[in-house]
Structure formats: C-alpha cells, structure tokens
Amino acid sequence: MHWPASGCCPASRARKATAYVSEELGKSLSLGELRFNPFTFRAEAHDIAIRERGPATGKPLVALRRLALDFQLSSLWKGAYTFGEVALEGPYANAIVRPDGSLNLVELVPGERDDSPTPSVFVGHLAVTGGAIDFADHSRRLQPSKRLAPIHFELRDFHTMAGQGGDFRLAAAGDQGERFDWHGRVSLQPFASQGDFTVAKLQARTAYEFLSEQLPMELAAGELDVAGHYDFSAGGADGLRLDAALSQAKASGLTLRAKGDAEDAVVLPGAELAGTRFSWQKREILIDALRLDGLETALRMEADGSFNLQRLLPPVDTAVAPTDKPWLFQLGRLSVENADVQFEDRMVRPASRFHLQPLSLAAERVSLDLAQAVPIHLSATVNGKARLALQGEVVLADNAGKLQLDLSGLPLRDVLAYLPDFPRLELRSGDVAAKGELELPSGIGKGPQLAFRGEATIDRFSLVERASRREVVAWDRVDARGVHYTQAPEAVRIAQVRARKAFAIVVVEPDSTLNLANLFAGQASASPQTGPPMAIRIDDLQLDDATMAFADQSIDPNFSARVEALRGHLRGLSTAADAVARVELDGQVINRYSPVRIEGGINPFAYDRQTDLKMSFRNIDLPIFNPYSGRFAGYAIAKGKLTTELHYRIDHRQLEAAHHVILDQLEWGQETDSKEKVSLPIRLATSLLKNRDGVIDLDLPVTGSLDDPSFRVWPVVWQILKNILVRIVTAPFDFIGSLFKGAEQAQYVDFAPGSATIPDGARQNLATLAKGLAERPAIRLDIPSGPALDVDAGAMADARLAEALLGLRKGEPVAWDSLDIDDQIDLLEKLYRQQLGHRPDLPRPEVAEEASRQERKAERKQGERDGLRQALLPRYQPGPAELEELGRQRANAIQDALLAEDSLDPARVFISAAKGPAPHEGGVRVELALE
C-alpha cells in the first residue's frame, strides 16, 4: 500500500525541500509525485528538477525522473543504515564552468561544512539508468561542450564502514559515439578503488577543446581507445596511491597542428602503447613499447636553425624548482613504421627538400634521463631513390652519439644547396654513397659537432657548362677509403681516393680566356666562411684510365687534343703550407704509341710555394698541331713526331723552367694564308735545325718571378723560339759555326782577280762547313757560278800580255816585274810591231819642267812603257765566254773543296749561274747560300 505525498508526511517534506532549495540555494525545486510505504519503508519520488529561479524554461541544473529507496528495518540491529535497493532513473545534470572558472553546480552544495563522521551505510543494490550529463566549459577559449547519454551505473553490496566497500560498474556513451566502461570495487574508509576501465572512440578534438590551454598543440582529429586496470587509495598511511596498467592504449586518425595554423603538422594514422604502467607513489611511468604507424609530417628547419615542429612542444621552463623525487619515465621501445616525412632546410638557399618515405625508426630505453645512451635504428628511402640507414646510440643531453651510417644512391642534385654554387656550371648527374661511423661528440650548448669515419663513393658524376652543355668534369666512379672528417676544427683526411675514368677539359675560349677561370669565377657559398678554410689531406689519390682534354677555340680551325689512359698516383695531397705531394702519372696522347709521363712534387693548393715537376710527352704526331702551325708558321705540317721534356721548379714564386723539345722528321706541307704567320723563312730555319737524323733538338730555358704581372711562361717560350729562328735564318752560317767552329767563315770565299785558286784558309773553312752540312741533311748549298768581274778581265788581260812579252825574250824564264824598264820597253815595242806591223806612234808624256834631267828621263820611260802597255791590252782582253768560264771554275773549285772528304752528299751542293761574285777589297768574293 502507498500513501500519496499530499496526504501524509512526504508532503511536508516536499514543502520543506522546496523552501530549503529556494532560501538556501536560491534555486527553484520542482517535485512530482512522492510515495512512501510505512510498512516496507519504501519511498519513491518522481520528476525532481532544480532550476534557476524564474520561468521554468531551458534545461534544469539537475533532474531525476524517478528515485526509489528501499530502506531495511535490519538497520536497527546491523548498526548501519541499510538499503536493499536504491534506484535512480533518468538522472540529469547540466554542468557549466562559467567564464570566471566557477562551476554552476557548486551552488547546489550547502555552504556550511559538516565535520561529523561518515555515517555507516549499507546499500545492497544501487542502480542508475538512463542518465545524462550536459557539460560546457565557458572559461576556455573554445568554450567546449559535451553530452554523455545514456549513463548507467550499478553498485552492489556497498558498505561505508572501514575496510568495507562494494562492487560497481559504470557505462556511458558520448554524443560522438564515445563509450566509457568502468567497473571494479570502491570503498570510503579509506577512500579507495580498484578496477578496470575502457574508453573507446574518444574524440581527440573533444579532448583538445577541453584541454586546449594545457596542451601545446592542437588536436585536430582522431580517436583514442584506452583500457586498463587501476588501484587507487587516498587518506591511508601511504597517502595518495594510484597505480595503473593499460591493457590497451591506441590512437587512430590523429592529426596535430600548431595552434593557429590551418594545416596539419603531423598526421598519425595509428599509434599504440603496449605494457604501460603508472605509479603515482613511485613517480614512474613505464612503457614497454610505443608504435607509430604511417606517421606523416612536414619537418622544416627555419633560417634561424629552429624547427617548425618545436611549436608542437611546450616551452622549456627553466624556473621550475626541482621536486623531492623526479619522475621516472622509461619507454622500452619506440618504433615508427612506414612514416612519410617531408623535410625542408631553409638554412640554405635555395631551400633543400628531402622526402623520406618509407621511414622506419626504432629507439630503445628512452627515458627522461637525457644523459642515458639511447640505441636507435633508422632506415628510410630518400627522394624515392636513395637508401639511408642509421644505427647506434645517441645521448640527447649533450647532442652526442655514435651512429653507423649507410647511405647509397643519393643524387648529388638533392644536396646542391650545401655545395659551392658556380652559376655557370650545372650538375647533370652524380650519386653519392657513404658508409661508416657518424659521431656527434659531447658538446653541451655548442650544438652538434660532426665527425665521420668510413668510406664514400660518388658514381656517374657529370658537371657541364650551363650555356654550351659541354661536359667539364666527369668520372664513372670515385671511391674514398679511410675517410676521417671532423667539423670542429673542420678537416678531412682520406687514406685513399681512387678515380675511375675521370675526365676534365681545359678550353681556350674564342676570346683567349680559359674556361676554368670563367666557369669557376663568382662562387657563391651555401653558407658564409666564418673560420679558417678546411684542412684537407689525401694520402693517396689514384687515377685509373683518366682523360685530360684540351681545346683551343681561339684559332681557326679549332685545336683539340686529349691525354688519355692517364693512370698513377698523387701521394700526400694536403692544404698544409709546407706539404708537397708526390706525383707519378702515366698516360698517352692519341694512342698508346705516344706515352706521357708526369712526375715530381707539387702542392696544388699552393703551387707557387714549392713545385718541382717533370713532364714528358713522346712520339706525338705533329700534324695534330696544324691549327697552330698554319696560323703562326704559315704552313701545315705534313708529318713529324714531337717529344718534349718539361721541368718546372718554383721556389717561393721564383720560376725556373726548362723546355727540351725534339722534333723528328718534321716536314712542312701546304702553305696557308695566315696573316699572323712569322715573317721568316720557316723552311730554311727548320732545315738548319735538323741534324743528320732529321731531328730538331732545342732547349728553351725560362726564368722569372710569378709576382711580375707581365710574366707569362708560354709567351716567353714562344719569344725565345722566335729569337732563335731569327738568328738562324739571318745568320745561318753563324748557326752552323756555333755547332762546327770555323764553318761560319766558309760563307765567303775570296779569290784573287782572274784566279780560280782557293786560298788555303778558305779551303779549310770549306771542309769544316762540309762536316756541318753533313749533320744537317735537309740543307742545300748554292755556289754562285756567274761570270767573272771587270777586275777579273783586267787581271786576265795583264796576265796574257805579260805571257806574250816574256815569250819574245830568249834565255831563262823570268818574271815580268824582275826586268828593268828598258828591257820592258824593248819587249813592248817588239810585240807592238809584231801585232800592229809598224812602230808605235805614241804621244810623249808630259814631264814637269822643274824636274831634274834624270827625273824627266825616268818619267818619259814610264810613260812610254805604260802607253805601249795600254795600247796592247785591248788585244788581250778576255771575252764573255772566258769570264763565264772563270766563274764556273771558281764554283767547281769550291765544290771540289767541299766534297773532298766525301762527308757531304754531292746532290745537296748546287752550282747556280743565277748569282755571281762581288768585288771585295780589290779582290773577288763568292758568297755561298744555304737553302
């Protein structure tokens, strides 16, 4: 039987409750039907609601559709308020945190404090069904709200006495599909609970909206699932104690953003914790494993060295006071699988970008003790091609660590921003690989200072000129072994570098500048040089089948040549000021029959300090130099071989250079119309320079100071060569005389007038000349055989007249000049009558009056003699044929003297009637000519 509330004591209770709520709490209470059974002590209340005062509009603060209490009489002897059943149907609460941080429902709690002990209560079964809670937090920037419904709660055999308690279960659902399940045991003395809980499909965005001020980043999307066991107590001898172990903790579809950004910074399709334990009393969090699957992020290093993802982390608070006992955090294993990381480095220009996908990372023994070494293993594909692997240990406290690096197939174009920038050059291809130990030495506060030991390789390298697309430097493969690099101080030492099929070209451009000087000018570095230059040492640089090409586009036609099959070693290469590298290289020009040898010592980083280098080029076919010979010599080269030995010594910018040049069997071909050819008889110079074997052997020394801005080696060499040629062609006999002493005096042969007899001294000179010409088989000798001169004709007429006169005299032969003047006159008169048939009728010579008689007589005799002689001489003058014959006799005499010892080939001696003798100091001079 039930008594309605309006008819009995419940009604008065209702009035008192309504008055209390109104007067003490300032709220409005509405009650529905109240029932109470005095026999069973069962009470019910329906439609209970507390609202703000005013019209009954909007949501109530709290409400209850039905409340049922089943009080037990056994309470009298059990010493505890005993309820067999407590039922709450449709409970509701509208909880709002106001902008000032106060909770509206706190106003429903009486203001006075009740310090009385907790009464002893026993509840057999408490059931809450169909509950709902609306919660809104207006104190937060996002003003989040959430509704939980339905809510079911069940409590069994619950006792408030010390050491007692009861079993409970709570189940609830959120308005976005979340599910909450909590069951276990709870007690009040002490306040403690043990049980299990499950949270499913908790929306990350909802959690963020309620915790946005506490979280450093924004949770834009995702779901969280958590399940586990806990053990909680408070107020006991041990104080607050909370231990928990998660059987499940995972997130799916999680996205993170920096606050205020519109784009996601991190996308995490899946994350899962395994073996998580928490202890408040021990202040420790222990996690066996954390797995992140499919992570996607764009990591960016800004120009100031900071990372964009740092905005997702809380700021470091250096003012936090240390606690009595720091928290212990240990993560047994962190694993990142199938991650996709876009990395951009804005510290270089242009910004460098790397796509790491898939990326896997495993780290072990992660903790808050940053001084503890953490083993890691990372593997990734970089930019869809390169393979990267890192394995080792890192110490985060001081940026230290040792990692085994294995990188392969990384295109050099991907790291161009970190290399020197030469605007006129373009990297066409090249892949880099490295394997070894990467070390980050301890350096707290100084940033990472890299060190690397291992090996590296660059494959298929090609550097081209941007404008012409011409390849400048290339190689098939370069292997570096025993690499040791340190960042501070910046230095690299390499035990061995082996370059296979390396190629480089030096080009003289049309404007006569060098391509390398142009191409490598205007270097722009990715980062400014702030310290000393890097120290470099290569113990052994080995070249294998290298090629050095040379092209000259300043001449027409263009010239090109290649030193191929270059192999050998450069040992001890170093940037140290006093270092001298040993060079031993062998190669070939055109083919294996033209070997090249380079040896000596040089510091290529400071060549002007100390250099001693020898280079030899042998058996090179000369026609390849036709572009130069046609331009400067005026002739193409038909055939010949070049062998040259060069020796350069530089001691603190003072140069001593020796050029030993050998031209074998040089033959000139067709003449060119070059306007720059030397104005010299180049063929004659060549013939003079050739020895018996057809070889030209020249030594061209050069000395000078590299500090002299006008000093250039090869222009000096060319000037020396031109000077030699000028001296040779302008004084060829002097040149031969420099080789064979006395031969220079054979250029001129002096004859007595009318005579073809060679003086003894001239004959010896001609013999010496013959020996010299024998050593210069390309030289021909021309001997003039032109007609004799007038002085020869006079001498011949005098000789014939004297012979005719002496023929008229009887007795022993005597010389004409030994006869006295009377005998000479008698013979002259006799010959005159014989030749003319009458006595001579000659004018009497004039005699000075003041002369003595004897003097006048002597003068008359001399005049008579000379008159007779002049009258007879025309009859004894030689004719043209006789003068020509004398010229030929003289040429033949010279020829006989040259060929007397059979050392000179007669075919090289030519008698030429095109040129004759010349008068010289009362005699006749014949000048020989070389061709």
BELPE-V753389 format. One record per residue. N is the residue number from 1. SS is DSSP state (hx for helix, st for strand, lp for the rest). Layout:
N	SS
N	SS
This chain:
1	lp
2	lp
3	st
4	st
5	hx
6	hx
7	hx
8	lp
9	hx
10	hx
11	hx
12	hx
13	hx
14	hx
15	hx
16	hx
17	hx
18	hx
19	hx
20	hx
21	hx
22	hx
23	hx
24	hx
25	hx
26	lp
27	st
28	st
29	st
30	st
31	lp
32	lp
33	lp
34	st
35	st
36	st
37	st
38	lp
39	lp
40	lp
41	lp
42	st
43	st
44	st
45	st
46	st
47	st
48	st
49	st
50	st
51	st
52	st
53	lp
54	lp
55	lp
56	lp
57	lp
58	lp
59	lp
60	lp
61	lp
62	st
63	st
64	st
65	st
66	st
67	st
68	st
69	st
70	st
71	st
72	lp
73	lp
74	lp
75	hx
76	hx
77	hx
78	hx
79	lp
80	lp
81	st
82	st
83	st
84	st
85	st
86	st
87	st
88	st
89	st
90	lp
91	lp
92	st
93	st
94	st
95	st
96	st
97	st
98	lp
99	lp
100	lp
101	lp
102	lp
103	st
104	hx
105	hx
106	hx
107	hx
108	hx
109	lp
110	lp
111	lp
112	lp
113	lp
114	lp
115	lp
116	lp
117	lp
118	lp
119	lp
120	lp
121	st
122	st
123	st
124	st
125	st
126	st
127	st
128	st
129	st
130	st
131	st
132	st
133	st
134	st
135	st
136	st
137	st
138	lp
139	lp
140	lp
141	lp
142	lp
143	lp
144	lp
145	st
146	st
147	st
148	st
149	st
150	st
151	st
152	st
153	st
154	st
155	st
156	st
157	st
158	st
159	st
160	lp
161	lp
162	lp
163	lp
164	lp
165	lp
166	st
167	st
168	st
169	st
170	st
171	st
172	st
173	st
174	st
175	lp
176	lp
177	lp
178	lp
179	st
180	st
181	st
182	st
183	st
184	st
185	st
186	st
187	st
188	lp
189	lp
190	lp
191	st
192	st
193	st
194	st
195	st
196	st
197	st
198	st
199	st
200	st
201	st
202	st
203	st
204	hx
205	hx
206	hx
207	hx
208	hx
209	hx
210	hx
211	hx
212	lp
213	lp
214	lp
215	lp
216	lp
217	st
218	st
219	st
220	st
221	st
222	st
223	st
224	st
225	st
226	st
227	st
228	st
229	st
230	st
231	st
232	st
233	st
234	st
235	st
236	st
237	lp
238	lp
239	st
240	st
241	st
242	st
243	st
244	st
245	st
246	st
247	st
248	st
249	st
250	st
251	st
252	st
253	st
254	st
255	st
256	st
257	st
258	st
259	lp
260	lp
261	lp
262	lp
263	lp
264	lp
265	lp
266	st
267	st
268	st
269	st
270	st
271	st
272	st
273	st
274	st
275	st
276	st
277	st
278	st
279	st
280	lp
281	lp
282	lp
283	lp
284	st
285	st
286	st
287	st
288	st
289	st
290	st
291	st
292	st
293	st
294	lp
295	lp
296	st
297	st
298	st
299	st
300	st
301	st
302	lp
303	lp
304	lp
305	lp
306	lp
307	st
308	hx
309	hx
310	hx
311	hx
312	hx
313	lp
314	lp
315	lp
316	lp
317	lp
318	lp
319	lp
320	lp
321	lp
322	lp
323	lp
324	lp
325	lp
326	lp
327	lp
328	st
329	st
330	st
331	st
332	st
333	st
334	st
335	st
336	st
337	st
338	st
339	st
340	st
341	st
342	st
343	st
344	st
345	st
346	lp
347	lp
348	lp
349	lp
350	lp
351	lp
352	st
353	st
354	st
355	st
356	st
357	st
358	st
359	st
360	st
361	st
362	st
363	st
364	st
365	st
366	st
367	st
368	lp
369	lp
370	lp
371	lp
372	lp
373	lp
374	st
375	st
376	st
377	st
378	st
379	st
380	st
381	st
382	st
383	lp
384	lp
385	lp
386	st
387	st
388	st
389	st
390	st
391	st
392	st
393	st
394	st
395	st
396	hx
397	hx
398	hx
399	lp
400	st
401	st
402	st
403	st
404	st
405	st
406	st
407	st
408	st
409	st
410	st
411	st
412	hx
413	hx
414	hx
415	hx
416	hx
417	hx
418	hx
419	lp
420	lp
421	st
422	lp
423	lp
424	lp
425	st
426	st
427	st
428	st
429	st
430	st
431	st
432	st
433	st
434	st
435	st
436	st
437	st
438	st
439	st
440	st
441	lp
442	lp
443	lp
444	lp
445	lp
446	lp
447	lp
448	lp
449	lp
450	st
451	st
452	st
453	st
454	st
455	st
456	st
457	st
458	st
459	st
460	st
461	st
462	st
463	st
464	st
465	st
466	lp
467	lp
468	lp
469	lp
470	lp
471	st
472	st
473	st
474	st
475	st
476	st
477	st
478	st
479	st
480	st
481	st
482	st
483	st
484	st
485	st
486	st
487	st
488	lp
489	lp
490	st
491	st
492	st
493	st
494	st
495	st
496	st
497	st
498	st
499	st
500	st
501	lp
502	lp
503	st
504	st
505	st
506	st
507	st
508	st
509	lp
510	lp
511	lp
512	lp
513	lp
514	st
515	hx
516	hx
517	hx
518	hx
519	hx
520	lp
521	lp
522	lp
523	lp
524	st
525	lp
526	lp
527	lp
528	lp
529	lp
530	lp
531	lp
532	lp
533	lp
534	lp
535	st
536	st
537	st
538	st
539	st
540	st
541	st
542	st
543	st
544	st
545	st
546	st
547	st
548	st
549	st
550	st
551	st
552	st
553	lp
554	lp
555	lp
556	lp
557	lp
558	lp
559	st
560	st
561	st
562	st
563	st
564	st
565	st
566	st
567	st
568	st
569	st
570	st
571	st
572	st
573	st
574	st
575	lp
576	lp
577	lp
578	lp
579	lp
580	lp
581	st
582	st
583	st
584	st
585	st
586	st
587	st
588	st
589	st
590	lp
591	lp
592	lp
593	lp
594	lp
595	st
596	st
597	st
598	st
599	st
600	st
601	st
602	st
603	lp
604	lp
605	lp
606	lp
607	lp
608	lp
609	lp
610	st
611	st
612	st
613	st
614	st
615	st
616	st
617	st
618	st
619	st
620	st
621	st
622	hx
623	hx
624	hx
625	hx
626	hx
627	hx
628	hx
629	hx
630	hx
631	hx
632	hx
633	hx
634	lp
635	st
636	st
637	st
638	st
639	st
640	st
641	st
642	st
643	st
644	st
645	st
646	st
647	st
648	st
649	st
650	st
651	st
652	lp
653	lp
654	st
655	st
656	st
657	st
658	st
659	st
660	st
661	st
662	st
663	st
664	st
665	st
666	st
667	st
668	st
669	st
670	st
671	st
672	lp
673	lp
674	lp
675	lp
676	lp
677	lp
678	lp
679	lp
680	lp
681	lp
682	hx
683	hx
684	hx
685	hx
686	hx
687	hx
688	hx
689	hx
690	st
691	lp
692	lp
693	lp
694	lp
695	st
696	st
697	st
698	st
699	st
700	st
701	st
702	st
703	st
704	st
705	st
706	lp
707	lp
708	lp
709	lp
710	lp
711	lp
712	lp
713	hx
714	hx
715	hx
716	hx
717	hx
718	hx
719	hx
720	hx
721	hx
722	hx
723	hx
724	hx
725	hx
726	hx
727	hx
728	hx
729	hx
730	hx
731	lp
732	hx
733	hx
734	hx
735	hx
736	hx
737	hx
738	hx
739	hx
740	lp
741	lp
742	lp
743	hx
744	hx
745	hx
746	hx
747	hx
748	st
749	st
750	st
751	st
752	lp
753	lp
754	lp
755	lp
756	lp
757	lp
758	lp
759	lp
760	hx
761	hx
762	hx
763	hx
764	hx
765	hx
766	hx
767	hx
768	hx
769	hx
770	hx
771	hx
772	hx
773	hx
774	hx
775	lp
776	lp
777	lp
778	lp
779	lp
780	lp
781	st
782	st
783	st
784	st
785	lp
786	lp
787	lp
788	lp
789	lp
790	hx
791	hx
792	hx
793	hx
794	hx
795	hx
796	hx
797	hx
798	hx
799	hx
800	hx
801	hx
802	hx
803	hx
804	hx
805	hx
806	hx
807	hx
808	lp
809	lp
810	lp
811	lp
812	lp
813	lp
814	lp
815	lp
816	hx
817	hx
818	hx
819	lp
820	lp
821	hx
822	hx
823	hx
824	hx
825	hx
826	hx
827	hx
828	hx
829	hx
830	hx
831	hx
832	hx
833	hx
834	hx
835	hx
836	hx
837	lp
838	lp
839	lp
840	lp
841	lp
842	lp
843	lp
844	lp
845	lp
846	lp
847	lp
848	lp
849	lp
850	lp
851	lp
852	lp
853	hx
854	hx
855	hx
856	hx
857	hx
858	hx
859	hx
860	hx
861	hx
862	hx
863	hx
864	hx
865	hx
866	hx
867	hx
868	hx
869	hx
870	hx
871	hx
872	hx
873	hx
874	hx
875	hx
876	hx
877	lp
878	lp
879	lp
880	hx
881	hx
882	hx
883	hx
884	hx
885	hx
886	hx
887	hx
888	hx
889	hx
890	hx
891	hx
892	hx
893	hx
894	hx
895	hx
896	hx
897	hx
898	hx
899	lp
900	lp
901	lp
902	lp
903	lp
904	lp
905	lp
906	hx
907	hx
908	hx
909	st
910	st
911	st
912	st
913	lp
914	lp
915	lp
916	lp
917	lp
918	st
919	st
920	st
921	lp
922	lp
923	st
924	st
925	st
926	st
927	st
928	lp
929	st
930	st
931	lp
